[in-house]
């Protein structure tokens, strides 16, 4: 019942493992520049406005519900 620690043996044969993989001529990164500045600005602005608006509306709802604002 007392198994020893598991050994990670991939580090010993990493060069051999990489040699069996196909070569990728184009790395698939998450973001590919160049970016369209207008679209990026609109997305960032929209996210900020939506976040602020949703927090403000939640606060406004609670203030009216609890009778602090009329």
WOCORFEN-V357423 format. One record per pair of residues at least 6 apart in sequence whose ideal C-beta (glycine too) atoms are under 8 Angstrom apart, sorted by sequence separation. I is the first residue (numbers start at 1). J is the second residue. D is the distance in whole Angstrom. If there is no record, write none. Layout:
i=I j=J d=D
i=I j=J d=D
This chain:
i=63 j=69 d=4
i=64 j=70 d=8
i=10 j=17 d=7
i=60 j=69 d=7
